[in-house]
Amino acid sequence: MKHRLFRDRLFPRFLAAIAVTLFACAGFALPAAAKDAASEEKVLNIFCWSEYLPQEALDKFTEETGIKVVYSTYESNEAMYAKLKLLDGKGYDIVVPSTYFIEQMRHDGLLQPLDKTRLTNLAKLDPTLLNQEYDPDNAYSIPYMWGATGLMVNKKFADPATVASWSDLMRPEFKGRVILSDDVRDVVGFALKRDGHSMNSRNEAEIKKAFDFLNELKPAVRVFDVTAAKQAFISEEVVIGIIWNGDAYIAIEENPDLAFVYPREGAVLWIDSFAIPKGAEHKDNAHKFIDFMLRPENAALVVEEFKYSTPNLEVRPYLPKELQESRLIFPTAEDLKNSEVTMGVGEAKAVYERLWESLKAGK
Protein backbone atom coordinates (compact mmCIF):
# COMPACT_ATOMS: atom_id res chain seq x y z
CA MET A 1 0.00 0.00 0.00
CA LYS A 2 2.81 2.43 0.87
CA HIS A 3 4.53 1.67 -2.44
CA ARG A 4 1.30 2.36 -4.32
CA LEU A 5 0.76 5.61 -2.43
CA PHE A 6 4.26 6.72 -3.39
CA ARG A 7 3.63 5.83 -7.03
CA ASP A 8 0.16 7.34 -7.33
CA ARG A 9 0.38 10.44 -5.16
CA LEU A 10 3.85 11.26 -3.92
CA PHE A 11 5.95 10.34 -6.92
CA PRO A 12 4.45 13.03 -9.22
CA ARG A 13 5.12 15.65 -6.54
CA PHE A 14 8.66 14.30 -6.19
CA LEU A 15 9.21 14.75 -9.94
CA ALA A 16 7.69 18.25 -9.85
CA ALA A 17 10.03 19.26 -7.04
CA ILE A 18 13.03 17.94 -9.03
CA ALA A 19 11.87 19.88 -12.09
CA VAL A 20 11.64 23.16 -10.15
CA THR A 21 15.10 22.54 -8.66
CA LEU A 22 16.61 21.80 -12.09
CA PHE A 23 15.02 24.93 -13.58
CA ALA A 24 16.41 27.02 -10.75
CA CYS A 25 19.87 25.49 -11.10
CA ALA A 26 19.79 26.07 -14.84
CA GLY A 27 19.07 29.78 -14.32
CA PHE A 28 15.38 29.62 -15.23
CA ALA A 29 12.80 31.54 -13.15
CA LEU A 30 9.15 30.88 -12.53
CA PRO A 31 6.76 33.66 -13.63
CA ALA A 32 6.33 36.32 -10.91
CA ALA A 33 2.60 35.64 -10.49
CA ALA A 34 3.25 31.93 -10.09
CA LYS A 35 5.95 32.58 -7.52
CA ASP A 36 3.65 34.97 -5.61
CA ALA A 37 0.84 32.43 -5.53
CA ALA A 38 3.17 29.62 -4.52
CA SER A 39 5.01 31.52 -1.81
CA GLU A 40 2.17 33.45 -0.16
CA GLU A 41 0.75 32.14 3.05
CA LYS A 42 -3.03 31.83 3.32
CA VAL A 43 -3.57 35.14 5.09
CA LEU A 44 -4.78 38.63 4.15
CA ASN A 45 -4.13 41.66 6.37
CA ILE A 46 -6.81 44.32 5.86
CA PHE A 47 -6.59 47.84 7.35
CA CYS A 48 -10.04 49.41 7.09
CA TRP A 49 -12.66 51.60 8.72
CA SER A 50 -14.48 50.12 11.72
CA GLU A 51 -17.52 48.02 10.75
CA TYR A 52 -16.95 48.58 7.04
CA LEU A 53 -16.73 45.05 5.66
CA PRO A 54 -19.57 42.57 6.30
CA GLN A 55 -18.48 39.63 8.43
CA GLU A 56 -20.59 37.42 6.19
CA ALA A 57 -18.49 38.45 3.20
CA LEU A 58 -15.22 37.87 5.06
CA ASP A 59 -16.36 34.41 6.18
CA LYS A 60 -17.49 33.57 2.66
CA PHE A 61 -14.12 34.65 1.22
CA THR A 62 -12.23 32.47 3.71
CA GLU A 63 -14.50 29.49 3.05
CA GLU A 64 -14.09 29.89 -0.70
CA THR A 65 -10.31 30.46 -0.80
CA GLY A 66 -8.91 29.14 2.48
CA ILE A 67 -7.38 32.59 3.08
CA LYS A 68 -7.70 33.86 6.66
CA VAL A 69 -8.60 37.56 6.97
CA VAL A 70 -6.92 39.60 9.72
CA TYR A 71 -8.97 42.80 10.11
CA SER A 72 -7.48 45.91 11.72
CA THR A 73 -9.34 49.21 11.95
CA TYR A 74 -8.91 52.98 11.94
CA GLU A 75 -11.34 55.85 12.57
CA SER A 76 -10.06 58.41 10.06
CA ASN A 77 -8.11 58.72 6.83
CA GLU A 78 -5.53 60.74 8.72
CA ALA A 79 -4.92 57.93 11.23
CA MET A 80 -4.64 55.35 8.44
CA TYR A 81 -2.24 57.52 6.45
CA ALA A 82 -0.04 58.32 9.46
CA LYS A 83 0.36 54.65 10.37
CA LEU A 84 1.07 53.53 6.81
CA LYS A 85 3.58 56.37 6.42
CA LEU A 86 5.31 55.30 9.64
CA LEU A 87 5.48 51.69 8.42
CA ASP A 88 6.64 52.79 4.94
CA GLY A 89 3.72 51.00 3.29
CA LYS A 90 4.33 47.69 5.08
CA GLY A 91 2.25 45.54 7.42
CA TYR A 92 -1.02 45.46 5.47
CA ASP A 93 -2.23 43.97 2.19
CA ILE A 94 -5.32 46.12 1.62
CA VAL A 95 -6.28 49.62 2.78
CA VAL A 96 -9.49 51.56 2.05
CA PRO A 97 -8.70 55.29 1.70
CA SER A 98 -11.05 58.03 0.54
CA THR A 99 -10.61 60.00 -2.70
CA TYR A 100 -7.91 62.62 -2.07
CA PHE A 101 -5.98 60.33 0.29
CA ILE A 102 -5.51 57.94 -2.64
CA GLU A 103 -3.89 60.83 -4.48
CA GLN A 104 -1.65 61.74 -1.54
CA MET A 105 -0.59 58.15 -0.88
CA ARG A 106 0.09 57.58 -4.57
CA HIS A 107 2.31 60.65 -4.74
CA ASP A 108 4.09 59.59 -1.53
CA GLY A 109 4.91 56.17 -2.98
CA LEU A 110 2.84 54.27 -0.40
CA LEU A 111 0.74 52.32 -2.92
CA GLN A 112 1.61 49.83 -5.63
CA PRO A 113 -0.05 49.62 -9.05
CA LEU A 114 -2.86 47.11 -9.40
CA ASP A 115 -2.69 44.17 -11.78
CA LYS A 116 -6.09 44.64 -13.40
CA THR A 117 -5.73 41.43 -15.40
CA ARG A 118 -6.55 39.69 -12.10
CA LEU A 119 -9.75 41.74 -11.58
CA THR A 120 -12.22 39.86 -13.73
CA ASN A 121 -15.26 41.74 -12.37
CA LEU A 122 -14.00 45.25 -13.06
CA ALA A 123 -16.40 45.71 -16.00
CA LYS A 124 -19.35 45.54 -13.57
CA LEU A 125 -18.50 48.96 -12.09
CA ASP A 126 -20.14 52.27 -13.01
CA PRO A 127 -17.72 54.01 -15.41
CA THR A 128 -18.73 57.43 -14.04
CA LEU A 129 -17.03 56.49 -10.76
CA LEU A 130 -13.83 55.36 -12.47
CA ASN A 131 -10.88 57.33 -13.86
CA GLN A 132 -11.25 60.11 -11.30
CA GLU A 133 -8.71 62.91 -11.05
CA TYR A 134 -7.21 61.47 -7.86
CA ASP A 135 -6.31 58.20 -9.62
CA PRO A 136 -6.34 58.35 -13.44
CA ASP A 137 -7.26 55.03 -15.05
CA ASN A 138 -7.61 53.55 -11.54
CA ALA A 139 -4.00 52.49 -11.63
CA TYR A 140 -3.84 52.26 -7.82
CA SER A 141 -7.41 51.98 -6.53
CA ILE A 142 -10.79 50.34 -7.18
CA PRO A 143 -14.03 51.92 -5.83
CA TYR A 144 -15.62 49.95 -3.00
CA MET A 145 -18.36 52.22 -1.63
CA TRP A 146 -19.46 55.75 -2.31
CA GLY A 147 -21.97 58.15 -0.88
CA ALA A 148 -23.18 61.68 -0.32
CA THR A 149 -23.09 64.10 2.58
CA GLY A 150 -26.45 65.89 2.63
CA LEU A 151 -28.97 67.40 5.04
CA MET A 152 -31.24 65.60 7.47
CA VAL A 153 -34.19 67.27 9.18
CA ASN A 154 -36.76 66.19 11.75
CA LYS A 155 -40.28 66.58 10.33
CA LYS A 156 -41.63 67.53 13.76
CA PHE A 157 -39.69 70.78 13.56
CA ALA A 158 -39.83 71.65 9.85
CA ASP A 159 -41.46 70.46 6.65
CA PRO A 160 -38.67 68.75 4.64
CA ALA A 161 -40.14 70.33 1.50
CA THR A 162 -39.04 73.73 2.88
CA VAL A 163 -35.45 72.53 3.49
CA ALA A 164 -33.60 72.68 0.19
CA SER A 165 -30.41 74.65 0.79
CA TRP A 166 -27.33 74.50 2.96
CA SER A 167 -28.38 78.01 4.08
CA ASP A 168 -31.40 76.50 5.84
CA LEU A 169 -29.07 75.48 8.66
CA MET A 170 -29.18 79.15 9.68
CA ARG A 171 -32.94 79.29 10.25
CA PRO A 172 -33.66 80.66 13.74
CA GLU A 173 -35.92 77.76 14.77
CA PHE A 174 -32.92 75.41 14.51
CA LYS A 175 -30.58 77.40 16.76
CA GLY A 176 -28.76 75.15 19.20
CA ARG A 177 -30.10 71.98 17.52
CA VAL A 178 -27.70 71.70 14.54
CA ILE A 179 -25.10 68.96 14.08
CA LEU A 180 -22.07 69.30 11.80
CA SER A 181 -19.49 66.69 10.92
CA ASP A 182 -16.11 66.84 12.63
CA ASP A 183 -14.52 66.65 9.18
CA VAL A 184 -12.95 69.74 7.70
CA ARG A 185 -13.54 68.85 4.04
CA ASP A 186 -17.18 67.86 4.54
CA VAL A 187 -18.03 71.03 6.44
CA VAL A 188 -16.01 73.54 4.43
CA GLY A 189 -17.11 71.69 1.29
CA PHE A 190 -20.80 72.39 1.87
CA ALA A 191 -20.05 76.01 2.86
CA LEU A 192 -18.18 76.50 -0.43
CA LYS A 193 -21.04 74.88 -2.37
CA ARG A 194 -23.48 77.23 -0.62
CA ASP A 195 -21.49 80.18 -1.97
CA GLY A 196 -21.53 78.75 -5.49
CA HIS A 197 -17.89 77.68 -5.46
CA SER A 198 -16.20 74.33 -5.96
CA MET A 199 -15.90 72.33 -2.78
CA ASN A 200 -12.29 71.74 -3.88
CA SER A 201 -11.47 75.44 -4.14
CA ARG A 202 -7.85 76.50 -3.78
CA ASN A 203 -8.78 80.19 -3.80
CA GLU A 204 -7.97 81.63 -0.38
CA ALA A 205 -10.61 84.36 -0.62
CA GLU A 206 -13.32 81.79 -1.40
CA ILE A 207 -12.16 79.55 1.45
CA LYS A 208 -12.17 82.46 3.90
CA LYS A 209 -15.69 83.44 2.82
CA ALA A 210 -16.86 79.88 3.50
CA PHE A 211 -15.37 80.07 6.98
CA ASP A 212 -17.10 83.43 7.55
CA PHE A 213 -20.42 81.60 7.03
CA LEU A 214 -19.35 78.75 9.33
CA ASN A 215 -18.38 81.21 12.08
CA GLU A 216 -21.78 82.85 11.70
CA LEU A 217 -23.45 79.42 11.90
CA LYS A 218 -21.42 78.16 14.86
CA PRO A 219 -23.71 79.51 17.65
CA ALA A 220 -26.49 77.32 16.21
CA VAL A 221 -24.32 74.19 16.32
CA ARG A 222 -24.90 71.81 19.21
CA VAL A 223 -22.08 69.43 18.33
CA PHE A 224 -19.38 68.63 15.76
CA ASP A 225 -19.34 64.84 15.43
CA VAL A 226 -18.61 62.54 12.51
CA THR A 227 -19.53 59.22 14.13
CA ALA A 228 -22.55 59.88 16.36
CA ALA A 229 -24.85 61.69 13.91
CA LYS A 230 -27.24 58.73 13.61
CA GLN A 231 -27.88 58.50 17.33
CA ALA A 232 -28.11 62.28 17.76
CA PHE A 233 -30.89 62.41 15.16
CA ILE A 234 -32.67 59.27 16.40
CA SER A 235 -32.78 60.60 19.98
CA GLU A 236 -33.79 64.07 18.69
CA GLU A 237 -30.89 65.71 20.46
CA VAL A 238 -30.50 67.56 17.15
CA VAL A 239 -33.16 68.39 14.57
CA ILE A 240 -31.13 69.34 11.48
CA GLY A 241 -27.59 68.94 10.23
CA ILE A 242 -25.30 67.13 7.86
CA ILE A 243 -25.08 63.36 7.63
CA TRP A 244 -23.86 60.64 5.29
CA ASN A 245 -26.59 58.98 3.24
CA GLY A 246 -26.01 55.47 4.67
CA ASP A 247 -26.26 56.74 8.24
CA ALA A 248 -29.37 58.67 7.23
CA TYR A 249 -31.06 55.50 5.95
CA ILE A 250 -30.40 53.67 9.22
CA ALA A 251 -31.56 56.67 11.31
CA ILE A 252 -34.84 56.90 9.36
CA GLU A 253 -35.46 53.20 10.00
CA GLU A 254 -35.25 53.96 13.73
CA ASN A 255 -37.08 57.30 13.63
CA PRO A 256 -39.56 57.76 10.73
CA ASP A 257 -39.90 61.48 11.58
CA LEU A 258 -36.53 62.05 9.92
CA ALA A 259 -36.01 62.96 6.26
CA PHE A 260 -32.89 63.23 4.09
CA VAL A 261 -32.42 66.09 1.60
CA TYR A 262 -29.99 66.52 -1.29
CA PRO A 263 -29.30 70.31 -1.18
CA ARG A 264 -29.89 72.24 -4.40
CA GLU A 265 -26.35 73.69 -4.36
CA GLY A 266 -24.99 70.13 -4.55
CA ALA A 267 -24.03 67.40 -2.13
CA VAL A 268 -20.51 66.53 -0.98
CA LEU A 269 -19.60 63.18 -2.57
CA TRP A 270 -17.00 60.68 -1.39
CA ILE A 271 -15.61 57.41 -2.73
CA ASP A 272 -13.80 54.85 -0.60
CA SER A 273 -11.57 52.49 -2.57
CA PHE A 274 -9.55 49.33 -2.20
CA ALA A 275 -5.80 49.84 -2.61
CA ILE A 276 -2.70 47.71 -2.02
CA PRO A 277 0.17 49.24 0.01
CA LYS A 278 3.59 49.10 -1.58
CA GLY A 279 4.94 46.78 1.13
CA ALA A 280 2.07 44.27 0.99
CA GLU A 281 3.33 40.72 1.52
CA HIS A 282 0.25 38.98 0.11
CA LYS A 283 -0.42 40.73 -3.20
CA ASP A 284 -2.03 37.73 -4.87
CA ASN A 285 -4.44 37.30 -1.96
CA ALA A 286 -5.23 41.02 -2.07
CA HIS A 287 -6.17 40.88 -5.76
CA LYS A 288 -8.33 37.81 -5.08
CA PHE A 289 -10.18 39.66 -2.32
CA ILE A 290 -10.77 42.79 -4.37
CA ASP A 291 -12.15 40.75 -7.26
CA PHE A 292 -14.29 38.76 -4.82
CA MET A 293 -15.85 41.97 -3.45
CA LEU A 294 -16.53 43.22 -7.00
CA ARG A 295 -18.96 40.36 -7.58
CA PRO A 296 -22.53 41.75 -7.43
CA GLU A 297 -23.79 39.21 -4.90
CA ASN A 298 -21.00 40.25 -2.53
CA ALA A 299 -21.49 43.97 -3.20
CA ALA A 300 -25.13 43.39 -2.23
CA LEU A 301 -24.02 42.18 1.21
CA VAL A 302 -22.28 45.54 1.69
CA VAL A 303 -25.36 47.56 0.69
CA GLU A 304 -27.68 45.50 2.89
CA GLU A 305 -25.48 45.92 5.97
CA PHE A 306 -24.26 49.51 5.65
CA LYS A 307 -26.88 51.16 3.37
CA TYR A 308 -24.32 53.07 1.32
CA SER A 309 -24.14 53.30 -2.45
CA THR A 310 -22.19 50.77 -4.48
CA PRO A 311 -20.33 51.28 -7.76
CA ASN A 312 -21.56 47.87 -8.93
CA LEU A 313 -24.12 48.26 -11.73
CA GLU A 314 -25.35 44.66 -11.46
CA VAL A 315 -26.21 44.67 -7.75
CA ARG A 316 -29.93 45.56 -7.73
CA PRO A 317 -31.35 42.07 -8.52
CA TYR A 318 -29.60 40.79 -5.37
CA LEU A 319 -31.24 43.40 -3.10
CA PRO A 320 -34.67 43.61 -1.41
CA LYS A 321 -37.15 45.83 -3.25
CA GLU A 322 -37.04 48.61 -0.63
CA LEU A 323 -33.28 48.98 -1.11
CA GLN A 324 -33.52 48.80 -4.90
CA GLU A 325 -35.96 51.72 -4.88
CA SER A 326 -34.25 53.88 -2.25
CA ARG A 327 -32.98 57.26 -3.45
CA LEU A 328 -30.71 57.40 -0.42
CA ILE A 329 -28.81 54.39 -1.75
CA PHE A 330 -29.37 54.97 -5.47
CA PRO A 331 -29.70 58.76 -5.94
CA THR A 332 -30.91 60.07 -9.28
CA ALA A 333 -28.96 62.38 -11.55
CA GLU A 334 -31.26 65.20 -10.44
CA ASP A 335 -30.52 64.44 -6.77
CA LEU A 336 -26.80 64.82 -7.44
CA LYS A 337 -27.01 67.88 -9.68
CA ASN A 338 -24.13 70.27 -8.87
CA SER A 339 -22.54 67.67 -6.55
CA GLU A 340 -18.78 67.09 -6.48
CA VAL A 341 -16.33 64.43 -5.34
CA THR A 342 -13.80 65.51 -2.70
CA MET A 343 -10.37 66.01 -4.27
CA GLY A 344 -6.97 67.18 -3.06
CA VAL A 345 -6.44 70.93 -2.72
CA GLY A 346 -2.65 71.05 -2.85
CA GLU A 347 -0.98 73.79 -0.82
CA ALA A 348 -4.39 75.25 0.06
CA LYS A 349 -4.73 72.38 2.54
CA ALA A 350 -2.78 74.48 5.05
CA VAL A 351 -5.37 77.27 4.74
CA TYR A 352 -8.23 74.85 5.36
CA GLU A 353 -6.53 73.37 8.43
CA ARG A 354 -5.54 76.73 9.93
CA LEU A 355 -9.03 78.20 9.59
CA TRP A 356 -10.63 74.95 10.78
CA GLU A 357 -8.61 74.97 14.00
CA SER A 358 -9.60 78.61 14.53
CA LEU A 359 -13.29 77.76 13.96
CA LYS A 360 -13.23 74.86 16.43
CA ALA A 361 -11.33 76.90 19.01
CA GLY A 362 -13.80 79.77 18.68
CA LYS A 363 -11.18 82.36 17.77
C-alpha positions as CSV (number, residue, x, y, z in Angstrom):
1,M,0.0,0.0,0.0
2,K,2.8,2.4,0.9
3,H,4.5,1.7,-2.4
4,R,1.3,2.4,-4.3
5,L,0.8,5.6,-2.4
6,F,4.3,6.7,-3.4
7,R,3.6,5.8,-7.0
8,D,0.2,7.3,-7.3
9,R,0.4,10.4,-5.2
10,L,3.8,11.3,-3.9
11,F,5.9,10.3,-6.9
12,P,4.4,13.0,-9.2
13,R,5.1,15.6,-6.5
14,F,8.7,14.3,-6.2
15,L,9.2,14.8,-9.9
16,A,7.7,18.2,-9.8
17,A,10.0,19.3,-7.0
18,I,13.0,17.9,-9.0
19,A,11.9,19.9,-12.1
20,V,11.6,23.2,-10.2
21,T,15.1,22.5,-8.7
22,L,16.6,21.8,-12.1
23,F,15.0,24.9,-13.6
24,A,16.4,27.0,-10.7
25,C,19.9,25.5,-11.1
26,A,19.8,26.1,-14.8
27,G,19.1,29.8,-14.3
28,F,15.4,29.6,-15.2
29,A,12.8,31.5,-13.2
30,L,9.2,30.9,-12.5
31,P,6.8,33.7,-13.6
32,A,6.3,36.3,-10.9
33,A,2.6,35.6,-10.5
34,A,3.3,31.9,-10.1
35,K,5.9,32.6,-7.5
36,D,3.7,35.0,-5.6
37,A,0.8,32.4,-5.5
38,A,3.2,29.6,-4.5
39,S,5.0,31.5,-1.8
40,E,2.2,33.5,-0.2
41,E,0.7,32.1,3.1
42,K,-3.0,31.8,3.3
43,V,-3.6,35.1,5.1
44,L,-4.8,38.6,4.2
45,N,-4.1,41.7,6.4
46,I,-6.8,44.3,5.9
47,F,-6.6,47.8,7.4
48,C,-10.0,49.4,7.1
49,W,-12.7,51.6,8.7
50,S,-14.5,50.1,11.7
51,E,-17.5,48.0,10.8
52,Y,-17.0,48.6,7.0
53,L,-16.7,45.0,5.7
54,P,-19.6,42.6,6.3
55,Q,-18.5,39.6,8.4
56,E,-20.6,37.4,6.2
57,A,-18.5,38.5,3.2
58,L,-15.2,37.9,5.1
59,D,-16.4,34.4,6.2
60,K,-17.5,33.6,2.7
61,F,-14.1,34.6,1.2
62,T,-12.2,32.5,3.7
63,E,-14.5,29.5,3.1
64,E,-14.1,29.9,-0.7
65,T,-10.3,30.5,-0.8
66,G,-8.9,29.1,2.5
67,I,-7.4,32.6,3.1
68,K,-7.7,33.9,6.7
69,V,-8.6,37.6,7.0
70,V,-6.9,39.6,9.7
71,Y,-9.0,42.8,10.1
72,S,-7.5,45.9,11.7
73,T,-9.3,49.2,12.0
74,Y,-8.9,53.0,11.9
75,E,-11.3,55.9,12.6
76,S,-10.1,58.4,10.1
77,N,-8.1,58.7,6.8
78,E,-5.5,60.7,8.7
79,A,-4.9,57.9,11.2
80,M,-4.6,55.3,8.4
81,Y,-2.2,57.5,6.5
82,A,0.0,58.3,9.5
83,K,0.4,54.6,10.4
84,L,1.1,53.5,6.8
85,K,3.6,56.4,6.4
86,L,5.3,55.3,9.6
87,L,5.5,51.7,8.4
88,D,6.6,52.8,4.9
89,G,3.7,51.0,3.3
90,K,4.3,47.7,5.1
91,G,2.3,45.5,7.4
92,Y,-1.0,45.5,5.5
93,D,-2.2,44.0,2.2
94,I,-5.3,46.1,1.6
95,V,-6.3,49.6,2.8
96,V,-9.5,51.6,2.1
97,P,-8.7,55.3,1.7
98,S,-11.1,58.0,0.5
99,T,-10.6,60.0,-2.7
100,Y,-7.9,62.6,-2.1
101,F,-6.0,60.3,0.3
102,I,-5.5,57.9,-2.6
103,E,-3.9,60.8,-4.5
104,Q,-1.7,61.7,-1.5
105,M,-0.6,58.1,-0.9
106,R,0.1,57.6,-4.6
107,H,2.3,60.6,-4.7
108,D,4.1,59.6,-1.5
109,G,4.9,56.2,-3.0
110,L,2.8,54.3,-0.4
111,L,0.7,52.3,-2.9
112,Q,1.6,49.8,-5.6
113,P,-0.1,49.6,-9.1
114,L,-2.9,47.1,-9.4
115,D,-2.7,44.2,-11.8
116,K,-6.1,44.6,-13.4
117,T,-5.7,41.4,-15.4
118,R,-6.5,39.7,-12.1
119,L,-9.7,41.7,-11.6
120,T,-12.2,39.9,-13.7
121,N,-15.3,41.7,-12.4
122,L,-14.0,45.2,-13.1
123,A,-16.4,45.7,-16.0
124,K,-19.3,45.5,-13.6
125,L,-18.5,49.0,-12.1
126,D,-20.1,52.3,-13.0
127,P,-17.7,54.0,-15.4
128,T,-18.7,57.4,-14.0
129,L,-17.0,56.5,-10.8
130,L,-13.8,55.4,-12.5
131,N,-10.9,57.3,-13.9
132,Q,-11.2,60.1,-11.3
133,E,-8.7,62.9,-11.0
134,Y,-7.2,61.5,-7.9
135,D,-6.3,58.2,-9.6
136,P,-6.3,58.3,-13.4
137,D,-7.3,55.0,-15.1
138,N,-7.6,53.6,-11.5
139,A,-4.0,52.5,-11.6
140,Y,-3.8,52.3,-7.8
141,S,-7.4,52.0,-6.5
142,I,-10.8,50.3,-7.2
143,P,-14.0,51.9,-5.8
144,Y,-15.6,49.9,-3.0
145,M,-18.4,52.2,-1.6
146,W,-19.5,55.8,-2.3
147,G,-22.0,58.2,-0.9
148,A,-23.2,61.7,-0.3
149,T,-23.1,64.1,2.6
150,G,-26.4,65.9,2.6
151,L,-29.0,67.4,5.0
152,M,-31.2,65.6,7.5
153,V,-34.2,67.3,9.2
154,N,-36.8,66.2,11.7
155,K,-40.3,66.6,10.3
156,K,-41.6,67.5,13.8
157,F,-39.7,70.8,13.6
158,A,-39.8,71.6,9.9
159,D,-41.5,70.5,6.7
160,P,-38.7,68.8,4.6
161,A,-40.1,70.3,1.5
162,T,-39.0,73.7,2.9
163,V,-35.5,72.5,3.5
164,A,-33.6,72.7,0.2
165,S,-30.4,74.6,0.8
166,W,-27.3,74.5,3.0
167,S,-28.4,78.0,4.1
168,D,-31.4,76.5,5.8
169,L,-29.1,75.5,8.7
170,M,-29.2,79.1,9.7
171,R,-32.9,79.3,10.2
172,P,-33.7,80.7,13.7
173,E,-35.9,77.8,14.8
174,F,-32.9,75.4,14.5
175,K,-30.6,77.4,16.8
176,G,-28.8,75.1,19.2
177,R,-30.1,72.0,17.5
178,V,-27.7,71.7,14.5
179,I,-25.1,69.0,14.1
180,L,-22.1,69.3,11.8
181,S,-19.5,66.7,10.9
182,D,-16.1,66.8,12.6
183,D,-14.5,66.6,9.2
184,V,-12.9,69.7,7.7
185,R,-13.5,68.9,4.0
186,D,-17.2,67.9,4.5
187,V,-18.0,71.0,6.4
188,V,-16.0,73.5,4.4
189,G,-17.1,71.7,1.3
190,F,-20.8,72.4,1.9
191,A,-20.0,76.0,2.9
192,L,-18.2,76.5,-0.4
193,K,-21.0,74.9,-2.4
194,R,-23.5,77.2,-0.6
195,D,-21.5,80.2,-2.0
196,G,-21.5,78.8,-5.5
197,H,-17.9,77.7,-5.5
198,S,-16.2,74.3,-6.0
199,M,-15.9,72.3,-2.8
200,N,-12.3,71.7,-3.9
201,S,-11.5,75.4,-4.1
202,R,-7.9,76.5,-3.8
203,N,-8.8,80.2,-3.8
204,E,-8.0,81.6,-0.4
205,A,-10.6,84.4,-0.6
206,E,-13.3,81.8,-1.4
207,I,-12.2,79.5,1.4
208,K,-12.2,82.5,3.9
209,K,-15.7,83.4,2.8
210,A,-16.9,79.9,3.5
211,F,-15.4,80.1,7.0
212,D,-17.1,83.4,7.6
213,F,-20.4,81.6,7.0
214,L,-19.4,78.8,9.3
215,N,-18.4,81.2,12.1
216,E,-21.8,82.8,11.7
217,L,-23.4,79.4,11.9
218,K,-21.4,78.2,14.9
219,P,-23.7,79.5,17.7
220,A,-26.5,77.3,16.2
221,V,-24.3,74.2,16.3
222,R,-24.9,71.8,19.2
223,V,-22.1,69.4,18.3
224,F,-19.4,68.6,15.8
225,D,-19.3,64.8,15.4
226,V,-18.6,62.5,12.5
227,T,-19.5,59.2,14.1
228,A,-22.6,59.9,16.4
229,A,-24.9,61.7,13.9
230,K,-27.2,58.7,13.6
231,Q,-27.9,58.5,17.3
232,A,-28.1,62.3,17.8
233,F,-30.9,62.4,15.2
234,I,-32.7,59.3,16.4
235,S,-32.8,60.6,20.0
236,E,-33.8,64.1,18.7
237,E,-30.9,65.7,20.5
238,V,-30.5,67.6,17.2
239,V,-33.2,68.4,14.6
240,I,-31.1,69.3,11.5
241,G,-27.6,68.9,10.2
242,I,-25.3,67.1,7.9
243,I,-25.1,63.4,7.6
244,W,-23.9,60.6,5.3
245,N,-26.6,59.0,3.2
246,G,-26.0,55.5,4.7
247,D,-26.3,56.7,8.2
248,A,-29.4,58.7,7.2
249,Y,-31.1,55.5,6.0
250,I,-30.4,53.7,9.2
251,A,-31.6,56.7,11.3
252,I,-34.8,56.9,9.4
253,E,-35.5,53.2,10.0
254,E,-35.2,54.0,13.7
255,N,-37.1,57.3,13.6
256,P,-39.6,57.8,10.7
257,D,-39.9,61.5,11.6
258,L,-36.5,62.0,9.9
259,A,-36.0,63.0,6.3
260,F,-32.9,63.2,4.1
261,V,-32.4,66.1,1.6
262,Y,-30.0,66.5,-1.3
263,P,-29.3,70.3,-1.2
264,R,-29.9,72.2,-4.4
265,E,-26.3,73.7,-4.4
266,G,-25.0,70.1,-4.5
267,A,-24.0,67.4,-2.1
268,V,-20.5,66.5,-1.0
269,L,-19.6,63.2,-2.6
270,W,-17.0,60.7,-1.4
271,I,-15.6,57.4,-2.7
272,D,-13.8,54.8,-0.6
273,S,-11.6,52.5,-2.6
274,F,-9.6,49.3,-2.2
275,A,-5.8,49.8,-2.6
276,I,-2.7,47.7,-2.0
277,P,0.2,49.2,0.0
278,K,3.6,49.1,-1.6
279,G,4.9,46.8,1.1
280,A,2.1,44.3,1.0
281,E,3.3,40.7,1.5
282,H,0.2,39.0,0.1
283,K,-0.4,40.7,-3.2
284,D,-2.0,37.7,-4.9
285,N,-4.4,37.3,-2.0
286,A,-5.2,41.0,-2.1
287,H,-6.2,40.9,-5.8
288,K,-8.3,37.8,-5.1
289,F,-10.2,39.7,-2.3
290,I,-10.8,42.8,-4.4
291,D,-12.2,40.7,-7.3
292,F,-14.3,38.8,-4.8
293,M,-15.8,42.0,-3.5
294,L,-16.5,43.2,-7.0
295,R,-19.0,40.4,-7.6
296,P,-22.5,41.7,-7.4
297,E,-23.8,39.2,-4.9
298,N,-21.0,40.2,-2.5
299,A,-21.5,44.0,-3.2
300,A,-25.1,43.4,-2.2
301,L,-24.0,42.2,1.2
302,V,-22.3,45.5,1.7
303,V,-25.4,47.6,0.7
304,E,-27.7,45.5,2.9
305,E,-25.5,45.9,6.0
306,F,-24.3,49.5,5.7
307,K,-26.9,51.2,3.4
308,Y,-24.3,53.1,1.3
309,S,-24.1,53.3,-2.5
310,T,-22.2,50.8,-4.5
311,P,-20.3,51.3,-7.8
312,N,-21.6,47.9,-8.9
313,L,-24.1,48.3,-11.7
314,E,-25.4,44.7,-11.5
315,V,-26.2,44.7,-7.8
316,R,-29.9,45.6,-7.7
317,P,-31.3,42.1,-8.5
318,Y,-29.6,40.8,-5.4
319,L,-31.2,43.4,-3.1
320,P,-34.7,43.6,-1.4
321,K,-37.2,45.8,-3.2
322,E,-37.0,48.6,-0.6
323,L,-33.3,49.0,-1.1
324,Q,-33.5,48.8,-4.9
325,E,-36.0,51.7,-4.9
326,S,-34.2,53.9,-2.2
327,R,-33.0,57.3,-3.5
328,L,-30.7,57.4,-0.4
329,I,-28.8,54.4,-1.7
330,F,-29.4,55.0,-5.5
331,P,-29.7,58.8,-5.9
332,T,-30.9,60.1,-9.3
333,A,-29.0,62.4,-11.6
334,E,-31.3,65.2,-10.4
335,D,-30.5,64.4,-6.8
336,L,-26.8,64.8,-7.4
337,K,-27.0,67.9,-9.7
338,N,-24.1,70.3,-8.9
339,S,-22.5,67.7,-6.5
340,E,-18.8,67.1,-6.5
341,V,-16.3,64.4,-5.3
342,T,-13.8,65.5,-2.7
343,M,-10.4,66.0,-4.3
344,G,-7.0,67.2,-3.1
345,V,-6.4,70.9,-2.7
346,G,-2.6,71.1,-2.8
347,E,-1.0,73.8,-0.8
348,A,-4.4,75.3,0.1
349,K,-4.7,72.4,2.5
350,A,-2.8,74.5,5.1
351,V,-5.4,77.3,4.7
352,Y,-8.2,74.8,5.4
353,E,-6.5,73.4,8.4
354,R,-5.5,76.7,9.9
355,L,-9.0,78.2,9.6
356,W,-10.6,75.0,10.8
357,E,-8.6,75.0,14.0
358,S,-9.6,78.6,14.5
359,L,-13.3,77.8,14.0
360,K,-13.2,74.9,16.4
361,A,-11.3,76.9,19.0
362,G,-13.8,79.8,18.7
363,K,-11.2,82.4,17.8
